[in-house]
Amino acid sequence: LLTRTSQVRGELKTKMRSLTASFFGFRTSNSNNVIRQNRDLAEFLKDGAVFAFKDWESKSGIYKTELLQLGINVMWFANRHDEGVVHHKYFDPMPVEVIALVLTAVSFLFYIQVDGADESLVD
């Protein structure tokens, strides 16, 4: 996992983009109204790391969000040849670094959404 860090980061960002958009309800549009709604939603989710909670309103269930599990599954357990299946002993228990990496990717996507930064320039 650590020997191909850059590749893992890029692959994770790509996979988390669609998961994050559908999970939180971000919409694709050039409409100023939709762009503003997406920015407002991203700001809300970033504030206090609300996105990392299972229940955003009560801020309960830290690191229990379904998005975290979905991201881990898609990235490392999608098929029997993926790293999580082949090297399962390294994923039981789930390393804190893996959880942090997935949450960082989600946070990065909010940064792109809010600030409109060019994703290709940030790595």
MOPAC internal coordinates of N, CA, C and O (Angstrom, degrees):
PM7 1SCF
backbone

  N    0.0000 0     0.00 0     0.00 0    0    0    0
  C    1.4581 1     0.00 0     0.00 0    1    0    0
  C    1.5246 1   110.86 1     0.00 0    2    1    0
  O    1.2310 1   120.49 1   133.35 1    3    2    1
  N    1.3182 1   116.66 1   -46.65 1    3    2    1
  C    1.4589 1   119.85 1  -176.10 1    5    3    2
  C    1.5224 1   113.19 1   -75.92 1    6    5    3
  O    1.2310 1   119.55 1   160.35 1    7    6    5
  N    1.3208 1   118.47 1   -19.65 1    7    6    5
  C    1.4610 1   120.25 1  -178.41 1    9    7    6
  C    1.5187 1   112.39 1   -75.51 1   10    9    7
  O    1.2310 1   119.90 1   163.95 1   11   10    9
  N    1.3102 1   117.80 1   -16.05 1   11   10    9
  C    1.4635 1   120.60 1   179.66 1   13   11   10
  C    1.5250 1   111.10 1  -126.83 1   14   13   11
  O    1.2310 1   121.19 1  -132.95 1   15   14   13
  N    1.3123 1   115.32 1    47.05 1   15   14   13
  C    1.4558 1   122.93 1  -174.91 1   17   15   14
  C    1.5165 1   113.49 1   -55.41 1   18   17   15
  O    1.2310 1   119.94 1   131.57 1   19   18   17
  N    1.3153 1   117.72 1   -48.43 1   19   18   17
  C    1.4596 1   120.70 1  -177.36 1   21   19   18
  C    1.5223 1   111.38 1   -62.70 1   22   21   19
  O    1.2310 1   120.58 1   137.49 1   23   22   21
  N    1.3203 1   116.50 1   -42.51 1   23   22   21
  C    1.4637 1   120.70 1   178.67 1   25   23   22
  C    1.5260 1   110.52 1   -64.55 1   26   25   23
  O    1.2310 1   120.23 1   138.00 1   27   26   25
  N    1.3180 1   117.17 1   -42.00 1   27   26   25
  C    1.4626 1   121.59 1   179.53 1   29   27   26
  C    1.5234 1   110.13 1   -62.64 1   30   29   27
  O    1.2310 1   120.28 1   135.75 1   31   30   29
  N    1.3297 1   117.08 1   -44.25 1   31   30   29
  C    1.4780 1   120.64 1   179.07 1   33   31   30
  C    1.5186 1   111.11 1   -58.57 1   34   33   31
  O    1.2310 1   120.54 1   131.40 1   35   34   33
  N    1.3173 1   116.57 1   -48.60 1   35   34   33
  C    1.4575 1   120.81 1  -178.76 1   37   35   34
  C    1.5169 1   112.20 1   -63.92 1   38   37   35
  O    1.2310 1   120.57 1   135.58 1   39   38   37
  N    1.3194 1   116.51 1   -44.42 1   39   38   37
  C    1.4636 1   120.99 1   179.49 1   41   39   38
  C    1.5283 1   110.66 1   -64.26 1   42   41   39
  O    1.2310 1   120.72 1   138.79 1   43   42   41
  N    1.3250 1   116.23 1   -41.21 1   43   42   41
  C    1.4628 1   120.06 1  -179.70 1   45   43   42
  C    1.5274 1   111.08 1   -65.90 1   46   45   43
  O    1.2310 1   120.05 1   136.50 1   47   46   45
  N    1.3317 1   117.51 1   -43.50 1   47   46   45
  C    1.4739 1   120.34 1   177.75 1   49   47   46
  C    1.5237 1   110.54 1   -57.83 1   50   49   47
  O    1.2310 1   120.68 1   135.93 1   51   50   49
  N    1.3187 1   116.30 1   -44.07 1   51   50   49
  C    1.4639 1   120.78 1  -179.48 1   53   51   50
  C    1.5244 1   111.06 1   -63.12 1   54   53   51
  O    1.2310 1   120.33 1   133.63 1   55   54   53
  N    1.3168 1   116.97 1   -46.37 1   55   54   53
  C    1.4664 1   120.73 1  -178.60 1   57   55   54
  C    1.5230 1   111.70 1   -68.83 1   58   57   55
  O    1.2310 1   120.54 1   142.80 1   59   58   57
  N    1.3241 1   116.58 1   -37.20 1   59   58   57
  C    1.4672 1   119.67 1  -177.24 1   61   59   58
  C    1.5264 1   112.39 1   -75.02 1   62   61   59
  O    1.2310 1   119.91 1   156.93 1   63   62   61
  N    1.3174 1   117.78 1   -23.07 1   63   62   61
  C    1.4700 1   120.52 1  -179.14 1   65   63   62
  C    1.5279 1   110.94 1   -56.75 1   66   65   63
  O    1.2310 1   119.95 1   125.92 1   67   66   65
  N    1.3292 1   117.70 1   -54.08 1   67   66   65
  C    1.4653 1   119.86 1  -177.77 1   69   67   66
  C    1.5245 1   111.28 1   -70.94 1   70   69   67
  O    1.2310 1   120.21 1   141.90 1   71   70   69
  N    1.3304 1   117.20 1   -38.10 1   71   70   69
  C    1.4666 1   119.60 1   177.67 1   73   71   70
  C    1.5264 1   111.10 1   -61.27 1   74   73   71
  O    1.2310 1   120.94 1   133.90 1   75   74   73
  N    1.3254 1   115.82 1   -46.10 1   75   74   73
  C    1.4670 1   120.96 1  -178.21 1   77   75   74
  C    1.5211 1   110.87 1   -65.07 1   78   77   75
  O    1.2310 1   120.56 1   136.22 1   79   78   77
  N    1.3218 1   116.54 1   -43.78 1   79   78   77
  C    1.4678 1   120.56 1  -179.35 1   81   79   78
  C    1.5189 1   111.10 1   -60.93 1   82   81   79
  O    1.2310 1   120.08 1   132.35 1   83   82   81
  N    1.3179 1   117.45 1   -47.65 1   83   82   81
  C    1.4646 1   119.38 1  -178.41 1   85   83   82
  C    1.5245 1   111.66 1   -72.91 1   86   85   83
  O    1.2310 1   120.03 1   143.55 1   87   86   85
  N    1.3182 1   117.55 1   -36.45 1   87   86   85
  C    1.4656 1   120.98 1  -178.15 1   89   87   86
  C    1.5257 1   111.54 1   -63.66 1   90   89   87
  O    1.2310 1   120.43 1   136.74 1   91   90   89
  N    1.3216 1   116.78 1   -43.26 1   91   90   89
  C    1.4610 1   120.78 1  -176.64 1   93   91   90
  C    1.5247 1   113.59 1   -97.30 1   94   93   91
  O    1.2310 1   120.11 1   170.24 1   95   94   93
  N    1.3224 1   117.39 1    -9.76 1   95   94   93
  C    1.4570 1   120.10 1   177.08 1   97   95   94
  C    1.5165 1   115.48 1    86.09 1   98   97   95
  O    1.2310 1   120.20 1  -153.24 1   99   98   97
  N    1.3305 1   117.22 1    26.76 1   99   98   97
  C    1.4646 1   119.64 1   174.15 1  101   99   98
  C    1.5234 1   108.38 1   -68.05 1  102  101   99
  O    1.2310 1   120.77 1   -36.65 1  103  102  101
  N    1.3156 1   116.14 1   143.35 1  103  102  101
  C    1.4607 1   121.16 1  -178.56 1  105  103  102
  C    1.5221 1   109.86 1  -114.57 1  106  105  103
  O    1.2310 1   121.07 1   -30.20 1  107  106  105
  N    1.3184 1   115.55 1   149.80 1  107  106  105
  C    1.4597 1   121.97 1   177.37 1  109  107  106
  C    1.5176 1   108.59 1   -98.04 1  110  109  107
  O    1.2310 1   120.74 1   -58.90 1  111  110  109
  N    1.3230 1   116.19 1   121.10 1  111  110  109
  C    1.4616 1   120.78 1   179.84 1  113  111  110
  C    1.5200 1   109.34 1  -170.60 1  114  113  111
  O    1.2310 1   121.03 1   -24.51 1  115  114  113
  N    1.3213 1   115.63 1   155.49 1  115  114  113
  C    1.4622 1   121.00 1   173.06 1  117  115  114
  C    1.5192 1   111.16 1   -94.24 1  118  117  115
  O    1.2310 1   120.47 1   179.81 1  119  118  117
  N    1.3169 1   116.70 1    -0.19 1  119  118  117
  C    1.4586 1   121.87 1   179.70 1  121  119  118
  C    1.5272 1   109.97 1   -65.59 1  122  121  119
  O    1.2310 1   120.72 1   -48.64 1  123  122  121
  N    1.3226 1   116.24 1   131.36 1  123  122  121
  C    1.4669 1   120.23 1   178.75 1  125  123  122
  C    1.5186 1   111.30 1   -58.81 1  126  125  123
  O    1.2310 1   120.20 1   144.34 1  127  126  125
  N    1.3212 1   117.23 1   -35.66 1  127  126  125
  C    1.4602 1   121.54 1   179.76 1  129  127  126
  C    1.5347 1   110.89 1   -64.65 1  130  129  127
  O    1.2310 1   120.04 1   134.60 1  131  130  129
  N    1.3172 1   117.53 1   -45.40 1  131  130  129
  C    1.4671 1   121.64 1   179.27 1  133  131  130
  C    1.5239 1   110.41 1   -67.17 1  134  133  131
  O    1.2310 1   120.29 1   138.59 1  135  134  133
  N    1.3127 1   117.04 1   -41.41 1  135  134  133
  C    1.4681 1   120.90 1   177.80 1  137  135  134
  C    1.5247 1   110.08 1   -59.88 1  138  137  135
  O    1.2310 1   120.31 1   136.56 1  139  138  137
  N    1.3241 1   117.01 1   -43.44 1  139  138  137
  C    1.4638 1   121.37 1   178.64 1  141  139  138
  C    1.5310 1   110.63 1   -64.24 1  142  141  139
  O    1.2310 1   120.14 1   136.42 1  143  142  141
  N    1.3299 1   117.34 1   -43.58 1  143  142  141
  C    1.4678 1   120.83 1   178.56 1  145  143  142
  C    1.5285 1   110.79 1   -61.31 1  146  145  143
  O    1.2310 1   120.49 1   137.15 1  147  146  145
  N    1.3264 1   116.67 1   -42.85 1  147  146  145
  C    1.4691 1   120.36 1   177.78 1  149  147  146
  C    1.5239 1   111.20 1   -62.55 1  150  149  147
  O    1.2310 1   120.32 1   137.66 1  151  150  149
  N    1.3244 1   116.99 1   -42.34 1  151  150  149
  C    1.4723 1   120.62 1   178.72 1  153  151  150
  C    1.5240 1   111.03 1   -64.25 1  154  153  151
  O    1.2310 1   120.61 1   136.70 1  155  154  153
  N    1.3241 1   116.44 1   -43.30 1  155  154  153
  C    1.4669 1   120.16 1   178.91 1  157  155  154
  C    1.5257 1   110.76 1   -61.49 1  158  157  155
  O    1.2310 1   120.56 1   136.29 1  159  158  157
  N    1.3238 1   116.54 1   -43.71 1  159  158  157
  C    1.4583 1   120.61 1   179.04 1  161  159  158
  C    1.5260 1   110.65 1   -63.45 1  162  161  159
  O    1.2310 1   120.15 1   135.45 1  163  162  161
  N    1.3195 1   117.31 1   -44.55 1  163  162  161
  C    1.4687 1   121.09 1   179.34 1  165  163  162
  C    1.5254 1   110.97 1   -62.23 1  166  165  163
  O    1.2310 1   120.24 1   138.57 1  167  166  165
  N    1.3261 1   117.16 1   -41.43 1  167  166  165
  C    1.4753 1   120.97 1   177.72 1  169  167  166
  C    1.5208 1   110.57 1   -61.32 1  170  169  167
  O    1.2310 1   120.60 1   134.92 1  171  170  169
  N    1.3336 1   116.45 1   -45.08 1  171  170  169
  C    1.4667 1   120.91 1   179.05 1  173  171  170
  C    1.5265 1   110.60 1   -59.58 1  174  173  171
  O    1.2310 1   120.53 1   133.50 1  175  174  173
  N    1.3151 1   116.60 1   -46.50 1  175  174  173
  C    1.4608 1   121.08 1  -176.79 1  177  175  174
  C    1.5233 1   112.32 1   -69.35 1  178  177  175
  O    1.2310 1   120.08 1   147.17 1  179  178  177
  N    1.3288 1   117.45 1   -32.83 1  179  178  177
  C    1.4694 1   121.62 1   177.90 1  181  179  178
  C    1.5187 1   111.57 1   -71.78 1  182  181  179
  O    1.2310 1   120.28 1   143.52 1  183  182  181
  N    1.3228 1   117.06 1   -36.48 1  183  182  181
  C    1.4608 1   122.06 1  -175.02 1  185  183  182
  C    1.5282 1   110.30 1   -60.62 1  186  185  183
  O    1.2310 1   120.77 1   -65.69 1  187  186  185
  N    1.2958 1   116.14 1   114.31 1  187  186  185
  C    1.4587 1   120.87 1  -179.89 1  189  187  186
  C    1.5183 1   113.20 1    68.90 1  190  189  187
  O    1.2310 1   120.54 1  -161.29 1  191  190  189
  N    1.3281 1   116.57 1    18.71 1  191  190  189
  C    1.4716 1   122.16 1  -179.51 1  193  191  190
  C    1.5274 1   111.61 1    54.22 1  194  193  191
  O    1.2310 1   120.89 1  -140.51 1  195  194  193
  N    1.3285 1   115.91 1    39.49 1  195  194  193
  C    1.4649 1   121.63 1  -179.98 1  197  195  194
  C    1.5268 1   110.85 1   -53.50 1  198  197  195
  O    1.2310 1   120.20 1   146.09 1  199  198  197
  N    1.3288 1   117.22 1   -33.91 1  199  198  197
  C    1.4666 1   121.56 1  -177.19 1  201  199  198
  C    1.5216 1   113.33 1   -61.24 1  202  201  199
  O    1.2310 1   119.65 1   160.37 1  203  202  201
  N    1.3242 1   118.27 1   -19.63 1  203  202  201
  C    1.4607 1   121.60 1  -177.81 1  205  203  202
  C    1.5251 1   112.75 1   -85.77 1  206  205  203
  O    1.2310 1   120.29 1   175.92 1  207  206  205
  N    1.3281 1   117.05 1    -4.08 1  207  206  205
  C    1.4593 1   121.35 1  -178.01 1  209  207  206
  C    1.5232 1   111.68 1   -97.16 1  210  209  207
  O    1.2310 1   120.71 1   -30.27 1  211  210  209
  N    1.3183 1   116.24 1   149.73 1  211  210  209
  C    1.4630 1   121.10 1   174.40 1  213  211  210
  C    1.5216 1   109.61 1   -67.97 1  214  213  211
  O    1.2310 1   120.64 1   135.74 1  215  214  213
  N    1.3376 1   116.39 1   -44.26 1  215  214  213
  C    1.4665 1   121.69 1   178.90 1  217  215  214
  C    1.5208 1   108.17 1  -112.86 1  218  217  215
  O    1.2310 1   120.57 1   -71.14 1  219  218  217
  N    1.3400 1   116.51 1   108.86 1  219  218  217
  C    1.4620 1   121.20 1  -175.51 1  221  219  218
  C    1.5087 1   112.22 1   -68.81 1  222  221  219
  O    1.2310 1   120.40 1   145.02 1  223  222  221
  N    1.3384 1   116.85 1   -34.98 1  223  222  221
  C    1.4650 1   120.58 1  -176.20 1  225  223  222
  C    1.5301 1   111.45 1   -67.01 1  226  225  223
  O    1.2310 1   120.58 1   129.65 1  227  226  225
  N    1.3243 1   116.49 1   -50.35 1  227  226  225
  C    1.4643 1   120.28 1  -176.76 1  229  227  226
  C    1.5283 1   112.18 1   -90.29 1  230  229  227
  O    1.2310 1   120.73 1   175.17 1  231  230  229
  N    1.3223 1   116.20 1    -4.83 1  231  230  229
  C    1.4664 1   121.75 1  -175.70 1  233  231  230
  C    1.5290 1   110.58 1    51.49 1  234  233  231
  O    1.2310 1   121.42 1  -128.09 1  235  234  233
  N    1.3184 1   114.88 1    51.91 1  235  234  233
  C    1.4638 1   119.56 1   176.94 1  237  235  234
  C    1.5280 1   109.02 1  -118.53 1  238  237  235
  O    1.2310 1   121.50 1   -24.49 1  239  238  237
  N    1.3091 1   114.73 1   155.51 1  239  238  237
  C    1.4548 1   120.46 1  -179.46 1  241  239  238
  C    1.5197 1   112.81 1    77.59 1  242  241  239
  O    1.2310 1   121.13 1  -130.50 1  243  242  241
  N    1.3402 1   115.44 1    49.50 1  243  242  241
  C    1.4667 1   119.68 1   179.81 1  245  243  242
  C    1.5356 1   109.77 1   -57.89 1  246  245  243
  O    1.2310 1   120.75 1   -45.88 1  247  246  245
  N    1.3125 1   116.17 1   134.12 1  247  246  245
  C    1.4636 1   125.27 1  -178.76 1  249  247  246
  C    1.5327 1   112.72 1    64.09 1  250  249  247
  O    1.2310 1   120.39 1  -160.37 1  251  250  249
  N    1.3167 1   116.86 1    19.63 1  251  250  249
  C    1.4689 1   121.23 1   178.64 1  253  251  250
  C    1.5250 1   111.49 1  -109.70 1  254  253  251
  O    1.2310 1   120.23 1  -170.34 1  255  254  253
  N    1.3269 1   117.16 1     9.66 1  255  254  253
  C    1.4539 1   120.01 1   179.20 1  257  255  254
  C    1.5282 1   110.55 1   -63.09 1  258  257  255
  O    1.2310 1   121.09 1   -40.11 1  259  258  257
  N    1.3109 1   115.52 1   139.89 1  259  258  257
  C    1.4608 1   120.68 1   179.23 1  261  259  258
  C    1.5310 1   111.04 1   -61.70 1  262  261  259
  O    1.2310 1   120.42 1   150.62 1  263  262  261
  N    1.3258 1   116.80 1   -29.38 1  263  262  261
  C    1.4652 1   120.59 1   179.86 1  265  263  262
  C    1.5281 1   111.33 1   -60.37 1  266  265  263
  O    1.2310 1   120.08 1   142.11 1  267  266  265
  N    1.3075 1   117.44 1   -37.89 1  267  266  265
  C    1.4638 1   121.58 1   178.89 1  269  267  266
  C    1.5284 1   109.97 1   -61.72 1  270  269  267
  O    1.2310 1   120.55 1   132.92 1  271  270  269
  N    1.3165 1   116.55 1   -47.08 1  271  270  269
  C    1.4675 1   120.46 1   179.11 1  273  271  270
  C    1.5246 1   111.25 1   -65.05 1  274  273  271
  O    1.2310 1   120.37 1   137.99 1  275  274  273
  N    1.3292 1   116.90 1   -42.01 1  275  274  273
  C    1.4682 1   120.66 1   178.00 1  277  275  274
  C    1.5281 1   111.07 1   -59.72 1  278  277  275
  O    1.2310 1   120.72 1   135.11 1  279  278  277
  N    1.3310 1   116.22 1   -44.89 1  279  278  277
  C    1.4611 1   120.76 1   179.88 1  281  279  278
  C    1.5178 1   112.37 1   -62.06 1  282  281  279
  O    1.2310 1   120.68 1   135.17 1  283  282  281
  N    1.3168 1   116.31 1   -44.83 1  283  282  281
  C    1.4685 1   120.97 1   178.73 1  285  283  282
  C    1.5268 1   110.10 1   -63.27 1  286  285  283
  O    1.2310 1   120.59 1   136.17 1  287  286  285
  N    1.3263 1   116.48 1   -43.83 1  287  286  285
  C    1.4667 1   119.97 1   179.96 1  289  287  286
  C    1.5236 1   111.90 1   -61.91 1  290  289  287
  O    1.2310 1   120.46 1   132.69 1  291  290  289
  N    1.3292 1   116.72 1   -47.31 1  291  290  289
  C    1.4648 1   121.22 1  -177.78 1  293  291  290
  C    1.5282 1   111.31 1   -66.44 1  294  293  291
  O    1.2310 1   120.59 1   143.93 1  295  294  293
  N    1.3077 1   116.48 1   -36.07 1  295  294  293
  C    1.4646 1   120.30 1  -174.98 1  297  295  294
  C    1.5314 1   113.08 1   -81.36 1  298  297  295
  O    1.2310 1   120.05 1   137.91 1  299  298  297
  N    1.3348 1   117.50 1   -42.09 1  299  298  297
  C    1.4643 1   119.72 1  -171.52 1  301  299  298
  C    1.5286 1   115.70 1  -120.63 1  302  301  299
  O    1.2310 1   119.90 1   172.68 1  303  302  301
  N    1.3354 1   117.79 1    -7.32 1  303  302  301
  C    1.4650 1   120.20 1  -175.94 1  305  303  302
  C    1.5291 1   113.23 1  -134.04 1  306  305  303
  O    1.2310 1   119.48 1  -155.12 1  307  306  305
  N    1.3117 1   118.60 1    24.88 1  307  306  305
  C    1.4701 1   121.34 1  -174.77 1  309  307  306
  C    1.5327 1   112.62 1   -71.11 1  310  309  307
  O    1.2310 1   120.34 1   149.25 1  311  310  309
  N    1.3148 1   116.96 1   -30.75 1  311  310  309
  C    1.4682 1   119.61 1   178.36 1  313  311  310
  C    1.5256 1   109.34 1  -148.73 1  314  313  311
  O    1.2310 1   120.83 1    -5.85 1  315  314  313
  N    1.3024 1   116.02 1   174.15 1  315  314  313
  C    1.4733 1   119.89 1  -173.51 1  317  315  314
  C    1.5257 1   114.00 1   -69.86 1  318  317  315
  O    1.2310 1   120.26 1   171.63 1  319  318  317
  N    1.3298 1   117.10 1    -8.37 1  319  318  317
  C    1.4679 1   120.58 1   178.80 1  321  319  318
  C    1.5304 1   112.42 1  -100.18 1  322  321  319
  O    1.2310 1   119.93 1   175.67 1  323  322  321
  N    1.3132 1   117.74 1    -4.33 1  323  322  321
  C    1.4681 1   121.12 1  -179.14 1  325  323  322
  C    1.5246 1   110.98 1   -70.82 1  326  325  323
  O    1.2310 1   121.48 1   -22.68 1  327  326  325
  N    1.3338 1   114.77 1   157.32 1  327  326  325
  C    1.4645 1   121.48 1  -175.05 1  329  327  326
  C    1.5232 1   113.41 1   -55.66 1  330  329  327
  O    1.2310 1   120.22 1   139.52 1  331  330  329
  N    1.3122 1   117.18 1   -40.48 1  331  330  329
  C    1.4568 1   120.40 1  -177.50 1  333  331  330
  C    1.5127 1   113.45 1   -65.39 1  334  333  331
  O    1.2310 1   120.57 1   149.28 1  335  334  333
  N    1.3117 1   116.51 1   -30.72 1  335  334  333
  C    1.4614 1   121.38 1   178.50 1  337  335  334
  C    1.5254 1   110.01 1   -82.53 1  338  337  335
  O    1.2310 1   120.65 1   131.60 1  339  338  337
  N    1.3128 1   116.36 1   -48.40 1  339  338  337
  C    1.4666 1   121.35 1  -178.01 1  341  339  338
  C    1.5295 1   111.30 1   -65.85 1  342  341  339
  O    1.2310 1   120.63 1   137.60 1  343  342  341
  N    1.3247 1   116.40 1   -42.40 1  343  342  341
  C    1.4717 1   121.28 1  -177.64 1  345  343  342
  C    1.5272 1   110.15 1  -112.94 1  346  345  343
  O    1.2310 1   120.95 1  -130.92 1  347  346  345
  N    1.3165 1   115.80 1    49.08 1  347  346  345
  C    1.4698 1   121.66 1  -173.55 1  349  347  346
  C    1.5186 1   114.10 1   -56.98 1  350  349  347
  O    1.2310 1   119.81 1   151.50 1  351  350  349
  N    1.3231 1   117.96 1   -28.50 1  351  350  349
  C    1.4663 1   119.53 1  -178.32 1  353  351  350
  C    1.5317 1   111.67 1   -63.92 1  354  353  351
  O    1.2310 1   120.20 1   155.22 1  355  354  353
  N    1.3366 1   117.22 1   -24.78 1  355  354  353
  C    1.4640 1   120.56 1   179.01 1  357  355  354
  C    1.5290 1   112.39 1   -82.79 1  358  357  355
  O    1.2310 1   120.56 1   172.72 1  359  358  357
  N    1.3152 1   116.54 1    -7.28 1  359  358  357
  C    1.4619 1   121.28 1  -178.42 1  361  359  358
  C    1.5275 1   111.91 1  -114.53 1  362  361  359
  O    1.2310 1   120.25 1  -167.03 1  363  362  361
  N    1.3268 1   117.12 1    12.97 1  363  362  361
  C    1.4621 1   120.73 1   179.51 1  365  363  362
  C    1.5161 1   108.94 1  -136.16 1  366  365  363
  O    1.2310 1   119.90 1   -77.87 1  367  366  365
  N    1.3131 1   117.80 1   102.13 1  367  366  365
  C    1.4719 1   126.69 1     2.61 1  369  367  366
  C    1.5363 1   110.99 1   -75.15 1  370  369  367
  O    1.2310 1   121.34 1   -14.87 1  371  370  369
  N    1.3224 1   115.05 1   165.13 1  371  370  369
  C    1.4656 1   120.90 1   180.00 1  373  371  370
  C    1.5248 1   108.77 1   -63.72 1  374  373  371
  O    1.2310 1   119.87 1   -55.92 1  375  374  373
  N    1.3286 1   117.85 1   124.08 1  375  374  373
  C    1.4653 1   120.45 1  -179.91 1  377  375  374
  C    1.5353 1   111.91 1   -63.39 1  378  377  375
  O    1.2310 1   121.17 1   -40.46 1  379  378  377
  N    1.3008 1   115.36 1   139.54 1  379  378  377
  C    1.4634 1   121.40 1   177.58 1  381  379  378
  C    1.5264 1   109.65 1   -57.36 1  382  381  379
  O    1.2310 1   120.51 1   145.37 1  383  382  381
  N    1.3276 1   116.62 1   -34.63 1  383  382  381
  C    1.4620 1   120.70 1  -179.63 1  385  383  382
  C    1.5288 1   112.31 1   -62.67 1  386  385  383
  O    1.2310 1   120.34 1   144.43 1  387  386  385
  N    1.3242 1   116.95 1   -35.57 1  387  386  385
  C    1.4687 1   120.96 1   178.10 1  389  387  386
  C    1.5235 1   109.78 1   -68.19 1  390  389  387
  O    1.2310 1   120.50 1   135.28 1  391  390  389
  N    1.3153 1   116.65 1   -44.72 1  391  390  389
  C    1.4694 1   121.08 1   177.73 1  393  391  390
  C    1.5243 1   109.76 1   -60.00 1  394  393  391
  O    1.2310 1   120.76 1   134.10 1  395  394  393
  N    1.3293 1   116.15 1   -45.90 1  395  394  393
  C    1.4667 1   120.45 1   179.81 1  397  395  394
  C    1.5275 1   111.41 1   -62.81 1  398  397  395
  O    1.2310 1   119.93 1   140.87 1  399  398  397
  N    1.3156 1   117.74 1   -39.13 1  399  398  397
  C    1.4600 1   121.41 1   179.99 1  401  399  398
  C    1.5282 1   111.18 1   -63.74 1  402  401  399
  O    1.2310 1   120.10 1   135.44 1  403  402  401
  N    1.3196 1   117.41 1   -44.56 1  403  402  401
  C    1.4695 1   120.86 1   179.47 1  405  403  402
  C    1.5234 1   110.22 1   -64.90 1  406  405  403
  O    1.2310 1   120.03 1   134.80 1  407  406  405
  N    1.3225 1   117.55 1   -45.20 1  407  406  405
  C    1.4695 1   120.43 1   179.84 1  409  407  406
  C    1.5271 1   111.10 1   -65.64 1  410  409  407
  O    1.2310 1   120.14 1   145.77 1  411  410  409
  N    1.3197 1   117.34 1   -34.23 1  411  410  409
  C    1.4646 1   120.79 1   176.66 1  413  411  410
  C    1.5231 1   110.66 1   -66.11 1  414  413  411
  O    1.2310 1   120.32 1   140.15 1  415  414  413
  N    1.3217 1   116.99 1   -39.85 1  415  414  413
  C    1.4707 1   120.37 1   177.61 1  417  415  414
  C    1.5250 1   110.62 1   -62.38 1  418  417  415
  O    1.2310 1   120.16 1   137.71 1  419  418  417
  N    1.3189 1   117.31 1   -42.29 1  419  418  417
  C    1.4690 1   121.09 1   178.24 1  421  419  418
  C    1.5216 1   109.75 1   -64.02 1  422  421  419
  O    1.2310 1   120.53 1   134.17 1  423  422  421
  N    1.3136 1   116.58 1   -45.83 1  423  422  421
  C    1.4643 1   121.06 1   179.07 1  425  423  422
  C    1.5260 1   110.86 1   -59.89 1  426  425  423
  O    1.2310 1   120.33 1   139.57 1  427  426  425
  N    1.3187 1   116.98 1   -40.43 1  427  426  425
  C    1.4619 1   121.83 1   177.49 1  429  427  426
  C    1.5250 1   110.70 1   -60.25 1  430  429  427
  O    1.2310 1   120.46 1   137.87 1  431  430  429
  N    1.3168 1   116.72 1   -42.13 1  431  430  429
  C    1.4655 1   120.19 1   179.58 1  433  431  430
  C    1.5233 1   111.14 1   -64.33 1  434  433  431
  O    1.2310 1   119.99 1   146.12 1  435  434  433
  N    1.3236 1   117.63 1   -33.88 1  435  434  433
  C    1.4718 1   120.38 1   174.58 1  437  435  434
  C    1.5236 1   109.89 1   -66.82 1  438  437  435
  O    1.2310 1   120.61 1   139.47 1  439  438  437
  N    1.3130 1   116.43 1   -40.53 1  439  438  437
  C    1.4673 1   121.42 1   178.61 1  441  439  438
  C    1.5268 1   109.94 1   -57.98 1  442  441  439
  O    1.2310 1   120.62 1   135.04 1  443  442  441
  N    1.3175 1   116.42 1   -44.96 1  443  442  441
  C    1.4651 1   121.50 1   178.22 1  445  443  442
  C    1.5244 1   109.72 1   -62.41 1  446  445  443
  O    1.2310 1   120.55 1   136.40 1  447  446  445
  N    1.3178 1   116.56 1   -43.60 1  447  446  445
  C    1.4629 1   122.13 1  -178.21 1  449  447  446
  C    1.5301 1   111.72 1   -63.84 1  450  449  447
  O    1.2310 1   120.52 1   136.04 1  451  450  449
  N    1.3177 1   116.61 1   -43.96 1  451  450  449
  C    1.4652 1   121.66 1  -175.30 1  453  451  450
  C    1.5183 1   111.77 1   -78.05 1  454  453  451
  O    1.2310 1   120.68 1   131.33 1  455  454  453
  N    1.3211 1   116.31 1   -48.67 1  455  454  453
  C    1.4598 1   120.43 1  -172.62 1  457  455  454
  C    1.5214 1   113.63 1   -91.80 1  458  457  455
  O    1.2310 1   120.57 1   168.84 1  459  458  457
  N    1.3190 1   116.51 1   -11.16 1  459  458  457
  C    1.4549 1   119.39 1   179.69 1  461  459  458
  C    1.5155 1   113.01 1    65.57 1  462  461  459
  O    1.2310 1   120.42 1  -155.19 1  463  462  461
  N    1.3329 1   116.79 1    24.81 1  463  462  461
  C    1.4646 1   120.74 1  -179.36 1  465  463  462
  C    1.5221 1   110.00 1   -66.98 1  466  465  463
  O    1.2310 1   120.99 1   -28.76 1  467  466  465
  N    1.3016 1   115.72 1   151.24 1  467  466  465
  C    1.4579 1   121.29 1   176.10 1  469  467  466
  C    1.5220 1   107.47 1   -76.91 1  470  469  467
  O    1.2310 1   120.85 1   -68.46 1  471  470  469
  N    1.3103 1   115.98 1   111.54 1  471  470  469
  C    1.4552 1   121.94 1  -175.27 1  473  471  470
  C    1.5210 1   112.83 1   -57.71 1  474  473  471
  O    1.2310 1   119.87 1   147.44 1  475  474  473
  N    1.3136 1   117.86 1   -32.56 1  475  474  473
  C    1.4613 1   120.30 1  -177.61 1  477  475  474
  C    1.5292 1   112.25 1   -67.94 1  478  477  475
  O    1.2310 1   120.43 1   160.69 1  479  478  477
  N    1.3325 1   116.78 1   -19.31 1  479  478  477
  C    1.4621 1   120.09 1  -179.02 1  481  479  478
  C    1.5193 1   112.74 1   -87.49 1  482  481  479
  O    1.2310 1   120.29 1   165.81 1  483  482  481
  N    1.3242 1   117.05 1   -14.19 1  483  482  481
  C    1.4543 1   121.49 1  -175.81 1  485  483  482
  C    1.5168 1   108.74 1  -111.45 1  486  485  483
  O    1.2310 1   120.70 1   -59.83 1  487  486  485
  N    1.3326 1   116.26 1   120.17 1  487  486  485
  C    1.4626 1   119.17 1   176.98 1  489  487  486
  C    1.4938 1   111.03 1  -148.37 1  490  489  487
  O    1.2310 1   120.10 1   180.00 1  491  490  489

